[in-house]
Amino acid sequence: MKRYDLRHLKGAFYDRMAEILKEESDPKEVVIFLFEIGDFTPIQGSADLVKANGFELINSLKFNEVDWTIVVKRKD
């Protein structure tokens, strides 16, 4: 299990998230992403990105007032 804090990227975290999913995650590894939500648009965008890259969204939850956490795993 690896955790990636993408909050420093603000709303421009999609490219980095895709890069991590494609290049840095191992098969069947669980990956946790933490990012800033702003107007809640990034929540659906991140879910779409996870699905498009062949991963399964395991959990999605509000971490605090401005941050969101998603947990993903590569599909078999």
matplotlib code that plots the C-alpha trace (Angstrom):
import matplotlib.pyplot as plt

x = [0.0, 1.3, 0.0, 0.4, -0.3, -1.3, -2.7, 0.2, -0.9, -4.3, -6.8, -4.0, -3.4, -5.0, -1.8, 0.3, -2.4, -2.5, 1.3, 1.3, -1.4, 0.2, 3.9, 4.4, 1.9, 2.3, -0.4, -2.9, -1.3, -3.6, -2.9, -4.2, -4.5, -5.0, -6.1, -7.8, -11.4, -12.3, -15.8, -16.2, -15.6, -12.3, -14.2, -16.0, -13.0, -10.7, -13.2, -13.4, -9.6, -9.3, -11.8, -10.2, -6.9, -8.2, -8.3, -11.1, -12.3, -12.4, -13.2, -13.8, -14.1, -13.8, -10.6, -11.3, -13.0, -10.8, -9.2, -10.5, -9.0, -9.6, -8.3, -7.8, -6.7, -5.8, -8.6, -7.7]
y = [0.0, 3.4, 6.8, 9.9, 13.4, 15.5, 18.4, 20.7, 20.4, 22.0, 21.3, 20.2, 16.7, 14.6, 14.2, 13.2, 10.8, 9.1, 8.9, 7.1, 4.7, 3.8, 3.8, 3.6, 1.2, -2.6, -5.1, -5.7, -2.9, -0.6, 3.1, 6.0, 9.5, 12.6, 15.8, 19.1, 19.2, 22.8, 22.8, 19.0, 18.7, 16.8, 14.0, 12.8, 13.6, 11.4, 8.6, 8.8, 8.8, 5.8, 3.8, 4.9, 3.6, 0.1, 0.6, 0.0, 2.7, 1.0, 4.0, 7.7, 9.9, 13.5, 13.8, 17.2, 20.5, 20.8, 17.5, 14.2, 10.7, 7.9, 4.3, 2.4, -1.0, -2.3, -4.6, -8.3]
z = [0.0, -1.0, -0.1, -2.4, -1.1, -4.2, -2.2, -3.2, -6.8, -6.0, -8.8, -11.3, -9.8, -12.6, -14.7, -11.7, -10.5, -13.9, -14.0, -10.6, -11.7, -15.0, -14.0, -10.3, -9.0, -8.9, -9.9, -7.0, -5.0, -3.1, -3.7, -1.5, -2.9, -0.9, -2.9, -2.4, -3.4, -3.9, -5.5, -5.4, -9.2, -8.6, -6.9, -10.0, -12.2, -10.0, -10.1, -13.9, -14.2, -11.9, -14.0, -17.3, -16.2, -15.3, -11.5, -9.1, -6.7, -3.3, -1.1, -1.4, 1.7, 2.9, 4.9, 6.4, 5.2, 2.1, 1.4, -0.1, 0.1, -2.5, -2.2, -5.5, -6.6, -10.1, -11.4, -12.0]

ax = plt.figure().add_subplot(projection="3d")
ax.plot(x, y, z, "-o")
ax.set_aspect("equal")
plt.show()
